[in-house]
Amino acid sequence: MRRSPLATLCLIASLVPGAHAVESGARPEVLHPTLEHTVMVGYQGWFRTPSDGAHMGWAHYEQAGTKDFSPGHAGIDFWPDVTDLPASARVATSFANADGTPATVFSSHDAGVVDVHFRWMQDYGIDGAFVQRFAEPIVFDNEASRTRLRATDDVLRFATAAAARHGRSVAVMYDLSGLPANAIGRVLQDWRHVVDDLKVRQSPAYQYHRGRPVVAVWGVGFDDGRAYTLDEVSALIAFLKDDPVYGGNTVMLGIPTWWREQTADAIADSRLHAVLQKADILSPWAPGRYDDMGGVEAHAERFWAPDRAWCTAHGLDYLPVVFPGFSWRNLKGAHGGISRDDGRFLWAQYRALANRGFTMVYQAMFDEMDEGTQIFKTSAKPPPGTFFASYDPLPPDHYLWLVGAAAGYLRTGRRMPESIDDRPNFGAANRYLRRGDRVAYDAVPELAEAHRRFFQIGDALTAGATGRVPLAGSDAHVSVTGDWFPRHLWSTDASASVTWELDVPAAGSVSLKVRYPGDPNLDHATAARLRIIQRGLVLDERRINLRENSLRWNEIAKLQLQAGSPCQVILDQGGASGSLVLFEPQLLPAK
């Protein structure tokens, strides 16, 4: 028999020591009463060095699967700018600067470092931070986990104190990734520890919303094989909201992009929406869901605007997530990534939100150099000899300034322009940005139209259960075979194919053009087979590289077609390696 969330909560409470302890001390004056008109960053605080006292060696600097941070084993794609840090906080590495001196980094397990980070937030107009707490060190009872949890506690203490000094806010964010089944009680126990021992809710720096302290829970509803259940999540929400001592919180949930439609990255469980409605704020994860400025616009139309309408109708607040770009070339050896486009990509996200009346944003991430999503200062001159990206020729603080400038629009309700604002006293950087603007922005309408079209194709295939389906506004029909990722975004099935059937109203010479989605992970097939067939005859067959020239029309062949008989355009792997993706063909009179 399935246990109800309330019964689960009661059982958990009876098993966890200290379930009826009383939080000591009166709650402070609320200095940060609302998330409205704010930009909050995600603060990982997870970088460690062998000399920092955390006893974790190198952590999050090293390449995945190693414990060594040295040339050939880097796990970060940007090098931190340590200029503003105290000399005592700069940790020498085996990497060398161009002048031969040791290149230095920082440890998050240093109160002085965290203080500088929150001072940067103050200097550039960023309101506060969601400080991360991860499931693994909370749940598992071994020395490595206990060591990691102690270091996590220290960073939360440092962040809370630094936020108070610099007029910023903090809120705890639990990332449930990796949480085993039936372990939610350990998360409840940890929140008691955070409240009683770390006393975060007694700090004037703690972030409130709807009159209550904010607690975020990330990882609800994702379709990636998570072991914990919706019943367990419901119990956690009930505890955080209703417990007489440790409750009274505003609960924010980090959820998948497709939560409303419950496809792609979201589970199809019919109970999901009921669970989400138990919270106060929904915040769908966006990094990697679009990869250019056209994709931003299409995403805003497809997700942000209707998501907010759903939340408003159900009495919830909505906190969209933005990110500056993405890469993990060093961490996982994956070339590609999502270009920052000198900040235009991030500016476009803020613009899409601000000009639609959104007033609060979750900025991912402040410090995540190992996935290339950081916005804090990074070095313009990283150690040579290893791949490290930089913001150069833009200044090391470009993204801190950009986020602060965008936050100003959110706070005041002003409309954001298409181009990044000129920055006072940064003439060279402004001229550099203006020189690249037209090429970047002229491409946006075509890219946005392509993203919208692929949403439409995926919708049609999903609704048609992969059968031969028509496309709105077109005489074409499309079908797929084989196993596909939900919404037919891609397939690794060697037998998969996409077939288009196009009407040929008049005989003559035509030009065949095709387009296909972008490939930020560089895992699409480089030699996919494209065949053009009419009346059972293969008129043309060739290999195309799905990693190149994506989202734009590419001329493939000139053909002589006969009137009155459909033409089939078929894409499959044809024995090649790499992912197959949706594509769209176009027949035009040949010039």
C-alpha positions in Angstrom: 0.0 0.0 0.0 1.4 3.4 -0.9 2.0 5.5 2.2 0.5 9.0 2.1 2.8 12.0 2.3 1.5 12.8 5.8 2.1 9.3 7.0 5.6 9.4 5.6 6.3 12.7 7.3 5.1 11.3 10.7 7.2 8.2 10.2 10.3 10.3 9.4 9.7 12.6 12.3 9.6 9.6 14.7 12.9 8.2 13.4 15.0 11.4 13.4 16.6 12.5 16.7 15.7 16.0 17.7 12.5 16.1 15.8 10.8 18.3 18.5 13.8 20.6 19.4 13.0 24.3 19.6 14.9 26.8 17.5 16.6 29.2 19.9 16.6 32.9 19.6 14.1 35.3 18.1 14.0 35.8 14.4 15.9 39.0 13.3 14.6 42.1 11.6 13.9 41.1 8.0 16.2 43.0 5.7 15.6 41.0 2.5 11.8 40.6 2.5 11.1 39.5 -1.1 12.7 38.0 -4.2 10.7 40.5 -6.4 13.0 42.8 -8.3 16.1 40.8 -7.4 18.8 38.8 -9.1 20.0 35.8 -7.0 23.1 33.8 -8.0 23.8 30.2 -7.5 26.9 29.8 -5.2 28.5 26.4 -5.4 31.4 27.2 -2.9 32.9 23.8 -3.7 36.5 24.6 -4.8 39.1 23.0 -2.4 42.8 22.9 -2.3 45.2 20.6 -0.4 46.3 23.3 2.0 42.9 24.8 3.0 42.2 22.7 6.1 39.1 21.0 4.5 41.1 17.8 4.1 39.6 17.2 0.6 42.7 17.7 -1.5 41.9 19.3 -4.9 38.2 19.4 -5.4 36.4 20.7 -8.5 39.6 22.0 -9.9 40.7 18.5 -11.1 39.6 16.6 -14.2 36.8 14.2 -13.7 38.0 10.8 -12.4 41.3 12.2 -11.1 42.5 13.8 -7.9 45.3 15.7 -9.5 45.2 19.4 -10.6 48.2 19.8 -12.9 48.9 20.4 -16.6 46.9 17.7 -18.4 44.5 17.2 -15.5 42.6 20.5 -15.3 38.9 20.4 -14.6 38.1 24.1 -15.0 37.7 25.8 -18.4 38.4 29.3 -17.0 41.1 30.4 -14.6 40.0 32.5 -11.6 41.2 36.1 -11.2 42.7 36.3 -7.7 43.9 39.9 -7.9 41.4 41.1 -5.3 42.1 38.2 -2.9 44.3 38.5 0.1 47.8 37.2 -0.6 47.3 34.6 2.1 44.3 33.2 0.1 46.2 32.6 -3.1 47.2 29.0 -3.5 50.1 28.1 -5.7 49.6 25.3 -8.3 51.9 23.4 -10.6 50.7 25.5 -13.5 53.0 28.3 -14.5 52.2 31.8 -15.7 53.8 33.2 -18.9 56.6 34.7 -16.8 57.3 31.4 -15.1 55.8 32.2 -11.7 53.4 29.7 -10.2 49.8 30.3 -11.2 47.5 30.7 -8.2 43.9 29.8 -7.4 41.6 30.1 -4.4 39.8 27.8 -2.0 36.1 28.3 -1.2 37.0 27.0 2.3 38.4 30.4 3.2 36.3 33.1 4.9 38.4 35.9 3.2 37.7 34.5 -0.2 34.0 34.2 0.4 33.9 37.7 1.8 35.5 39.0 -1.5 32.9 37.2 -3.5 30.0 38.8 -1.6 31.7 42.1 -1.8 31.7 41.7 -5.6 28.0 41.0 -5.4 27.6 44.3 -3.5 29.9 46.2 -5.9 28.0 45.1 -9.0 24.4 45.2 -7.7 23.7 41.4 -7.3 21.2 40.8 -4.5 22.3 37.6 -3.0 23.0 33.9 -3.4 21.4 30.5 -3.1 24.1 28.6 -1.2 24.2 24.9 -2.3 23.9 21.8 -0.1 24.2 18.5 -1.9 22.6 15.2 -1.0 25.7 12.9 -0.9 27.5 14.4 2.1 24.2 14.8 4.0 23.0 11.2 3.4 26.0 8.9 3.5 27.7 8.1 6.8 31.4 7.7 5.9 34.4 9.8 6.7 34.6 11.3 3.2 31.0 12.5 3.4 31.4 13.8 6.9 34.5 15.7 5.8 32.6 17.2 2.9 29.7 18.1 5.1 31.9 19.9 7.6 33.4 21.9 4.7 29.9 22.6 3.3 28.8 23.9 6.7 31.9 26.2 6.9 31.1 27.7 3.5 27.5 28.4 4.5 28.8 30.1 7.7 31.3 32.2 5.7 28.6 33.1 3.1 26.1 34.1 5.8 28.6 36.3 7.6 29.9 37.9 4.3 26.4 38.5 3.1 25.5 40.3 6.4 28.7 42.5 6.1 27.9 43.5 2.5 24.2 43.9 2.6 23.5 40.8 0.5 21.3 37.9 1.2 21.6 34.1 1.4 19.2 31.2 1.1 19.8 27.5 1.5 19.4 25.4 -1.7 19.2 21.6 -1.4 20.3 19.8 -4.5 18.7 16.3 -4.2 20.7 14.8 -7.1 22.1 11.5 -5.9 19.7 11.1 -3.1 18.8 7.4 -2.5 15.3 6.2 -2.0 13.9 6.4 1.6 16.6 8.9 2.6 14.6 12.1 2.7 14.7 11.9 6.5 18.4 12.8 6.4 17.5 16.0 4.5 15.0 16.9 7.3 17.7 16.2 9.9 20.2 18.4 8.0 17.7 21.3 8.0 17.3 21.0 11.8 21.1 21.1 11.9 21.2 24.2 9.7 18.6 25.9 11.8 19.8 24.9 15.3 23.6 24.7 14.8 24.4 27.1 12.0 21.5 29.4 13.0 21.1 30.7 9.4 17.5 31.9 10.0 18.7 34.1 12.8 21.0 36.0 10.5 19.8 39.4 9.1 21.2 38.3 5.8 18.7 35.5 5.3 16.4 35.9 2.3 12.6 36.0 2.8 9.7 35.9 0.4 6.0 35.9 1.1 6.8 36.8 4.7 8.9 33.6 5.3 12.5 32.4 5.0 13.2 30.9 1.6 14.4 27.3 1.3 15.0 25.9 -2.2 14.9 22.2 -3.1 16.4 21.4 -6.5 15.7 18.2 -8.5 12.0 17.6 -8.4 10.3 15.9 -11.4 13.3 15.1 -13.5 13.1 12.1 -15.8 16.7 10.9 -15.3 16.2 7.8 -13.0 16.1 9.5 -9.6 15.5 7.1 -6.8 13.5 9.3 -4.5 9.8 9.6 -5.0 7.2 12.3 -5.3 5.8 11.1 -2.0 9.1 11.8 -0.3 9.3 15.2 -1.9 5.8 16.0 -0.7 6.9 15.0 2.9 9.9 17.3 2.6 7.7 20.2 1.4 5.2 19.6 4.2 8.0 19.6 6.8 9.6 22.8 5.5 6.2 24.6 5.4 4.3 23.1 8.3 6.6 21.9 11.1 5.9 23.9 14.2 9.6 24.6 14.8 11.5 24.1 11.6 8.7 25.0 9.2 7.3 28.3 8.3 9.4 28.6 5.2 8.7 29.7 1.6 9.6 26.6 -0.5 11.1 27.0 -3.9 11.4 23.9 -6.2 14.0 23.5 -8.9 12.2 21.6 -11.7 12.7 20.5 -15.3 12.1 22.7 -18.3 9.2 20.6 -19.6 7.4 20.3 -16.3 4.2 21.7 -17.6 3.9 19.4 -20.6 5.6 16.5 -18.7 7.8 15.3 -21.6 11.5 15.5 -22.6 13.3 16.1 -19.2 10.2 15.8 -17.0 8.5 12.7 -15.6 5.1 11.8 -16.9 3.7 11.0 -13.4 0.2 12.3 -13.1 0.9 13.5 -9.6 3.7 15.9 -10.5 1.5 19.0 -10.8 -0.2 18.3 -7.5 3.1 18.1 -5.8 4.4 21.3 -7.4 1.3 23.1 -6.2 2.4 22.4 -2.6 5.3 24.7 -3.1 5.5 28.6 -3.3 8.0 29.2 -6.1 8.7 27.1 -9.2 12.1 27.5 -10.9 12.6 25.4 -14.1 16.2 24.6 -15.0 17.3 26.2 -18.3 21.1 25.7 -18.8 21.6 23.7 -22.0 17.9 24.0 -23.1 18.8 26.6 -25.7 22.2 27.6 -27.2 21.9 30.8 -29.1 20.0 34.1 -29.0 17.3 32.8 -31.4 16.8 29.9 -29.0 16.4 32.3 -26.1 13.5 34.0 -27.9 11.8 30.7 -28.8 12.3 29.4 -25.3 10.7 32.6 -23.8 7.7 32.1 -26.0 7.4 28.4 -25.4 8.2 28.2 -21.7 8.8 31.3 -19.7 5.6 33.1 -20.6 3.1 30.2 -20.4 4.9 28.8 -17.3 4.4 32.1 -15.5 0.7 32.1 -16.5 0.3 28.6 -15.1 1.9 29.6 -11.9 -0.1 32.8 -11.5 -3.3 30.8 -12.1 -2.3 28.4 -9.3 -1.1 31.0 -6.8 2.6 30.3 -7.2 5.5 32.6 -8.0 7.9 31.9 -10.9 11.7 32.3 -10.9 13.3 31.8 -14.3 16.9 30.7 -14.6 19.5 32.2 -16.9 23.1 31.2 -17.7 26.0 32.9 -19.5 27.2 29.9 -21.6 28.5 26.4 -21.0 31.6 24.3 -21.5 33.3 21.3 -19.9 36.2 20.8 -22.3 38.7 20.1 -19.5 36.3 18.5 -17.1 35.0 15.8 -19.5 37.0 16.3 -22.7 33.9 17.6 -24.5 34.5 20.1 -27.2 31.7 22.4 -28.3 29.7 24.0 -25.5 27.4 27.0 -25.7 29.1 30.3 -26.8 28.8 33.3 -24.5 29.0 35.6 -27.6 30.8 38.2 -25.5 27.8 38.4 -23.1 25.1 38.9 -25.8 23.7 35.4 -25.1 23.2 36.3 -21.4 21.9 39.8 -22.1 19.4 38.4 -24.5 18.0 36.2 -21.7 17.6 39.1 -19.4 16.1 41.2 -22.2 13.5 38.5 -23.0 12.5 38.4 -19.4 12.6 42.1 -18.5 10.6 43.1 -21.6 7.9 40.5 -20.8 7.5 42.0 -17.3 9.5 39.4 -15.3 10.9 40.9 -12.1 13.2 38.3 -10.5 15.9 36.0 -11.9 18.0 33.1 -10.7 21.5 33.5 -12.3 23.4 30.3 -12.8 26.1 30.4 -11.6 28.4 32.7 -9.7 31.5 30.5 -9.4 31.1 27.3 -11.5 34.3 27.3 -13.5 34.2 23.6 -14.1 31.1 23.8 -16.3 31.9 27.3 -17.7 28.8 28.9 -16.2 30.6 31.3 -13.8 30.0 35.1 -13.9 32.7 36.1 -11.4 36.1 37.5 -12.4 38.3 35.2 -14.3 41.9 35.8 -15.6 42.5 37.5 -18.9 45.9 35.8 -18.9 45.5 32.2 -17.7 48.5 29.8 -17.6 49.7 28.9 -21.2 50.1 25.4 -22.4 46.6 24.2 -21.3 43.2 25.2 -22.8 41.7 27.9 -20.7 39.1 30.3 -22.0 38.9 33.9 -20.9 36.6 37.0 -21.4 39.4 38.8 -23.2 39.4 41.4 -24.8 36.6 42.3 -22.4 37.6 43.0 -18.8 37.7 40.2 -16.1 34.6 41.6 -14.4 32.5 41.9 -17.6 29.8 39.4 -16.5 29.5 40.8 -13.0 28.9 44.2 -14.5 26.5 42.9 -17.2 24.4 41.0 -14.6 24.3 44.1 -12.4 23.3 46.3 -15.4 20.5 43.8 -16.3 19.3 43.7 -12.7 18.8 47.4 -12.9 16.3 47.0 -15.7 14.4 44.3 -13.7 14.2 46.5 -10.6 12.9 49.6 -12.4 10.7 48.0 -15.0 12.5 49.7 -17.9 12.7 48.0 -21.3 16.1 46.6 -22.2 17.7 47.4 -25.6 18.9 44.7 -27.9 22.6 45.6 -27.5 24.5 45.4 -24.3 24.7 48.9 -22.7 27.8 50.9 -23.2 29.9 50.8 -20.0 31.1 54.1 -18.7 34.9 54.6 -19.1 35.3 51.3 -21.0 35.6 52.8 -24.5 37.7 49.9 -26.0 35.4 47.2 -24.7 32.3 49.2 -25.9 33.8 49.6 -29.4 34.7 45.9 -29.5 31.1 44.9 -28.7 29.6 47.4 -31.2 31.8 46.0 -34.0 30.3 42.5 -33.5 26.7 43.5 -32.9 25.2 43.6 -36.4 26.4 40.1 -37.4 25.2 38.7 -34.1 21.8 40.3 -34.1 21.0 40.0 -37.8 21.1 36.2 -37.4 18.6 36.1 -34.5 15.3 36.2 -36.5 16.3 33.2 -38.7 17.6 31.3 -35.7 14.4 32.0 -33.7 12.2 30.8 -36.6 14.2 27.6 -36.9 13.9 26.9 -33.1 10.1 27.5 -33.3 9.8 25.2 -36.3 11.6 22.3 -34.5 9.3 22.7 -31.6 6.4 22.4 -34.0 7.9 19.3 -35.7 8.5 17.6 -32.3 5.0 18.5 -31.2 3.5 17.0 -34.4 5.5 13.8 -34.0 4.6 13.5 -30.3 0.9 14.1 -31.0 1.0 11.6 -33.9 2.7 8.9 -31.9 5.5 8.8 -34.5 3.2 8.0 -37.3 3.1 9.8 -40.7 1.8 13.3 -39.6 1.1 16.5 -41.4 2.8 19.8 -40.5 0.6 22.9 -39.9 0.9 25.4 -42.8 2.6 22.9 -45.1 1.8 20.1 -47.5 4.6 18.0 -46.1 4.3 15.0 -43.9 7.0 13.7 -41.5 7.5 10.3 -39.8 10.3 8.7 -37.7 11.4 5.1 -37.0 13.4 3.7 -34.2 13.8 4.8 -30.6 14.0 8.6 -30.0 14.6 10.8 -27.0 11.3 12.3 -25.8 9.9 14.9 -28.3 12.2 13.4 -30.9 15.1 15.7 -30.2 17.7 13.0 -31.0 18.3 9.3 -31.4 21.3 7.0 -30.9 19.3 4.0 -32.3 21.2 2.7 -35.4 17.9 1.8 -37.0 16.4 5.3 -36.5 15.3 7.5 -39.4 13.4 10.6 -40.3 11.3 10.6 -43.5 9.7 13.7 -45.1 7.2 13.3 -47.9 7.0 16.5 -50.0 4.5 17.3 -52.7 5.9 18.1 -56.2 3.2 20.2 -57.9 5.3 21.0 -61.0 8.1 19.2 -62.9 11.5 20.8 -63.3 14.8 21.6 -61.7 14.6 22.2 -57.9 17.1 22.9 -55.2 16.9 20.8 -52.0 17.9 22.6 -48.8 17.9 21.2 -45.3 18.4 22.5 -41.8 18.8 20.7 -38.4 19.2 21.7 -34.7 22.4 22.9 -33.1 25.0 20.6 -31.5 26.5 22.2 -28.4 27.8 18.8 -27.2 29.3 17.9 -30.6 27.8 14.5 -30.5 25.7 14.6 -33.7 26.5 12.3 -36.6 29.2 13.6 -38.9 28.3 11.3 -41.8 24.6 10.9 -41.7 23.0 9.5 -44.8 20.6 11.6 -46.8 18.6 10.1 -49.6 16.1 11.7 -52.1 13.6 9.3 -53.6 10.8 9.7 -56.1 8.7 6.9 -57.6 11.0 4.3 -55.9 14.2 5.6 -57.5 17.0 7.1 -55.5 17.7 10.4 -57.2 20.6 11.4 -54.9 22.4 10.0 -51.9 25.1 11.7 -49.9 26.6 12.1 -46.4 26.1 15.2 -44.4 27.8 16.5 -41.2 25.1 17.4 -38.7 27.6 19.2 -36.5 28.1 22.0 -39.1 26.0 24.9 -40.2 23.1 24.0 -37.9 19.8 25.9 -37.8 20.5 27.5 -41.2 19.3 26.3 -44.6 22.1 24.4 -46.4 21.8 23.6 -50.0 22.3 19.9 -50.6 21.5 19.1 -54.2 19.9 20.3 -57.4 17.4 17.7 -58.8 15.0 17.1 -61.7 11.7 16.0 -60.2 8.5 14.8 -61.9 5.1 16.5 -61.1 2.3 14.7 -59.4 4.4 12.2 -57.4 5.6 12.9 -53.9 9.3 13.1 -53.2 10.8 11.5 -50.1 13.8 12.9 -48.3 15.1 10.4 -45.7 17.8 10.9 -43.1 19.4 8.0 -41.2 22.7 7.1 -39.7 23.5 4.7 -42.6 26.1 2.9 -40.4 27.7 6.1 -39.2 28.3 7.0 -35.6 26.8 9.9 -33.6 23.3 11.0 -32.8 20.6 11.4 -35.4 18.5 14.5 -35.1 15.3 15.9 -36.5 15.8 17.9 -39.8 13.6 19.8 -42.1 13.9 19.9 -46.0 12.8 22.6 -48.4 12.3 22.3 -52.2 12.7 25.5 -54.2 12.9 26.3 -57.9 16.6 26.0 -58.9 18.2 29.2 -59.9 
